[in-house]
Amino acid sequence: GKGNNWAERILTAPGTEHFLKIWSRVFAIGASTWFISGYSRASLPMYTLLSGAVSWELSRCCHDSNVGGGVAHCYRNRRDPLSTILQEAYSSVAEKVKEVAENPRQYAKWLFQPTLVSL
């Protein structure tokens, strides 16, 4: 309502709620991975930071400066469930692995082409 302060408006905004929902799920995966890894508690902040960065990327708004006049430059990204995002990521990685397997030399040309190093 009108009497809400700025902090309340930010914390209850749809984007914040989406970020927190994604972050809680990504962090749960990260915390589980950390627990299984056997690393010390000192590494847990890195898992927290990484899950926050991934969640930010998945929930932030985007800016497109290549649009004409009268068209919004900022737009909200898709608000897909994490399961959909993970399925799309898996499909994308599987497709790339298939491409590399079909012609590995194409993706590792630098290994097969000698270069001269000048001193």
C-alpha positions in Angstrom: 0.0 0.0 0.0 0.8 3.7 0.1 2.2 3.5 3.7 4.9 0.9 2.9 8.4 2.0 3.4 11.1 1.5 0.7 12.6 -1.6 2.4 9.2 -3.3 2.5 8.5 -2.5 -1.1 11.9 -4.0 -2.2 11.6 -7.1 0.0 8.1 -7.9 -1.3 8.7 -7.0 -4.9 8.0 -9.9 -7.4 11.6 -9.8 -8.6 13.0 -10.1 -5.1 10.6 -13.0 -4.3 11.7 -14.7 -7.5 15.4 -14.2 -6.7 14.9 -15.6 -3.2 13.0 -18.6 -4.5 15.7 -19.4 -7.0 18.5 -18.7 -4.5 17.0 -21.0 -1.9 17.0 -23.9 -4.4 20.4 -23.2 -5.9 21.9 -22.7 -2.4 20.4 -26.0 -1.3 22.2 -27.7 -4.2 25.4 -25.8 -3.4 25.2 -26.6 0.4 24.6 -30.2 -0.3 27.5 -30.3 -2.7 29.7 -28.6 0.0 28.6 -31.1 2.6 29.5 -34.0 0.4 32.8 -32.4 -0.7 34.3 -32.6 2.7 35.7 -29.0 2.5 35.9 -27.0 5.6 33.3 -24.5 6.7 35.6 -21.7 5.5 34.6 -22.6 1.9 30.8 -22.3 2.6 30.8 -18.5 1.9 32.1 -19.3 -1.7 29.2 -21.7 -2.3 26.8 -19.0 -0.9 28.4 -16.3 -3.2 28.2 -18.6 -6.3 24.6 -19.5 -5.7 23.8 -15.9 -5.2 25.5 -14.9 -8.5 23.7 -17.7 -10.4 20.4 -16.7 -8.9 21.0 -13.0 -9.7 21.7 -13.9 -13.3 18.6 -16.0 -13.5 16.3 -13.4 -12.0 17.7 -10.0 -12.9 16.2 -7.6 -15.4 17.9 -7.1 -18.8 18.7 -4.0 -20.8 18.6 -3.9 -24.6 20.1 -0.7 -26.1 19.4 -1.9 -29.7 15.7 -1.1 -29.8 13.9 1.7 -31.5 12.2 4.8 -30.0 9.1 4.1 -28.0 10.2 0.6 -27.1 11.2 -0.3 -23.5 14.9 -0.8 -23.2 14.5 -2.8 -20.0 12.6 -6.0 -19.9 12.0 -8.8 -17.4 13.7 -12.1 -18.1 11.7 -15.3 -18.2 10.5 -16.5 -14.8 10.9 -20.2 -15.5 11.0 -22.7 -12.7 14.5 -24.0 -11.8 13.6 -27.4 -13.2 12.9 -25.9 -16.6 16.2 -23.9 -16.5 18.2 -27.0 -15.6 16.6 -29.1 -18.3 17.4 -26.4 -20.9 21.0 -26.2 -19.6 21.4 -30.0 -19.7 20.0 -30.1 -23.3 22.4 -27.3 -24.4 25.4 -29.0 -22.8 24.5 -32.4 -24.3 24.2 -30.8 -27.7 27.6 -29.2 -27.4 29.2 -32.4 -26.2 27.7 -34.2 -29.2 29.1 -31.5 -31.6 32.6 -31.8 -30.0 32.4 -35.6 -30.1 31.6 -35.5 -33.9 34.6 -33.4 -34.7 37.0 -32.9 -31.8 39.8 -31.3 -33.8 37.5 -28.4 -34.8 37.2 -27.5 -31.1 40.9 -28.0 -30.3 42.6 -26.5 -33.3 45.0 -24.6 -31.0 46.3 -28.0 -29.8 47.2 -29.1 -33.3 48.6 -25.9 -34.8 52.1 -25.0 -33.9 52.8 -21.3 -33.3 56.0 -19.4 -33.2 56.7 -17.6 -30.0 58.8 -14.5 -30.5 61.0 -13.3 -27.6 
